[in-house]
Amino acid sequence: MLTGLFLVLMAVVFAGLEIEGEGKYGWAEKMPTWYRTTGIAARLYGLALGGKPLTGYHSFMFVMPILVFHVQFFMGLAWTWQAEVMAWAVYFAFAPLWDYYWFILNPAYGFARFRKENVWWHAKSYWVLGRLPHDYFVGWAVSMTLAFAAGQGMQHAVLLATMLICTVLLILVAPGYHSWRLSMDERDDRDKAGIFHND
């Protein structure tokens, strides 16, 4: 259960970081990063991720949690194939949660506006009951399959249940966060920050 709470907190932080960088323009739409839809790497990426473009930003952002979930092997935990499989099981549980939290916590979306017609980068995906892209379910199915392969299926089911309960609670408190976040935009101190370059 504690692991589930930690992963939820980490997903909130990752989502918050992306919201601060992207604003309402998801999938790095307005960020100063490169975009690719053609070429072998971009086509494979699009195939694996429901037609989404490959960006420089996402090249780093998708690798970061993979490194986080593997850092344990460089901090004293002995590597075993089961531990490796579980690192990937946790990654595939975390990634959909992190993505979903971007919408839940983003004042431009929230629970009500998270719909296929509002999200161009998920528009090519099939949506389950019109509420969630099937990519999320695929991620969690892969996660559970890996956990059972490593002999930790039941513990992992508890982890996912904890994450689901926390997600419902986050949906309930998100409007309060939206209000706070929008209030932070009412004042901007860039003119007092000592920024001295202007290109």
N, C-alpha and C positions, 0 to 999 in steps of 0.2 A: 504493500500500500504506500509506503514511504517513497519507493521508487516511482510510483505513478504520480504522486504529488510533485516530486522533483521534476519529472518530465513535463508535467503540465506547466510548472513555473518556467522551465526552460523554453517551452513552446510560446508562452506569453511574451517572454523577453525577445525571442527571435522575431515573433510577429510584430511586436512593438518597434523593434529596430527597423524592420522593413517598412512599416507604416511611416515612421519618421523620415525615411529616405525617399519613399515613393509617393506618399500622400494618397490621393484617390486614383492615381495612375498606376495600376498594377502591372505586373510582369515587366517592370523596369521600362515602361512605355516612354517616359520622359527623362530617364536618367542618362547621363553621359557615358553610355556603354555601347558596345557593338552588338548588332543583331544579325542572326543568320537563319535563313529558312532553306537555303540550298547548300549543296556539298554533302559528302558522306556523313560527317559528324552531325551536322544539323538535321539531316533526314533521319538518322538513327535516333537522335534525341527526340525529335518530333514524334516518331513512331512509338517510342517508349512513354512519352508524356502527352499523349492525346492531341498531337498537332501543335504543341506550343513551340514558339521559336527558341532557338539557342541564343543565349546572351552571355556576354562576358561576366556580367553581374551574377547570373545564376550558375555559371561555371564554378565560381568561388563559393556561392551560398550553399550549393548542394554538397560540396565537398566538406565544408566546415563541420556539420554534425556527424559526418562519417568519421572524421578525425576525432571528434569529441567522444564518440562511442568506442573508439579504439585506443584512446589514451590510457585506459586501464592496463593495457598490455605493456606500456612503457613506464608504468608506475608500480610494478611489482606483481601484478596478477599473471600467473603462468598462462601462456597461450595453449589452448586446446581447440580441437575442431568444434566442440560443443560451445565453448565461450565465443569463438568466432561467429558461429551461426546465430548465437543469441545477440551479439552486437548488431548483426544485420536485422534480426527480428525486431529489436528495439528501434532501429532506424526506420524500418517500414511502418512501425506503429506511430512514431514521432512525426514523420514527414506530413502525413495528411492532417494531423492535429495542428501542426504549425501553420499549414496553409489555411485551414479553416479559421483559426484564430485571427489571421490577418483580416478576414472579412468581419468576424464578430466584433473585433476591437476597433476596426476602422470606422470613424464617424461618417465616412462617405458611403458605407454599406450597412453594417449591422446585420442582425438576423433577418430582418424583413426584406432588405434589398439584395440578399444573396440569392440571385436567380440567374438562370442561364442567359436570359436576355440582357442582363446587366454586366456580364463578365465575359468579355470577348475571348480571353485566353482559355476559358473552360467551355466555350460555346461548341467546340467540336466533340466534346465528351457526351456520353449518354448520362442523363440525370435520373437518379432513382427517386420516384414519386415527385419529381420536379423540385426537390429540395437539396440534393447532394450529388456532386459528380461521381460517377461510378469508380473513378480513380481512387477515391478514398477507401471504398470497399475492397478494391483490388489490393491496395497497400496493406490493409488490416488482414486480409485473407492470406497474403504472402507472409505477413508477420506471424500469424497463428501457425501456418504450415511449418515455418522455420522453427518456431518454439517447440512444436510437437516433435519435429525431427531431432531436436537437441534434448528431448526428454523433459522439457519444462512447460508443457502445454497448459497445465492447470494453473500454475503460478502466473503464467503470461495472461491467461484469461482473467485472473484477478486484477492484473495490471491494467488491462484494457477496460475492465469494468470501472476501476477507479478513475481512469481518464474520462470515461463517458459521464460519470457523475459530476466530476469537476467541470466538464464542458457545459452541462446543463446549468450549473451554478454560475459559470462565467457568462453565459447568455443572459442570465437574470441581472447580473451586476454591470454588464457592458454599457447600458444607457448612461449610468453614472460616470463611467470612464469617458464616454463620448462628450458629455457636458464639460468635464474637466479639461479634456484635450482641446476642445474648441475654445474654451476660455483662455488657454495658453496662447492661442493665436491672436488674441486681442491686443497684445503688446509685443513689439519686436525690438530688441536692444542691439541689433547689428551695428547701428550707427555709433554705439558706445563701446563696441568690442575691440576697437583698435585695428580693424581690418584695413590694411594699407595697399593691397593690390586691387586694381580694377581693370579687368580685361573684358 
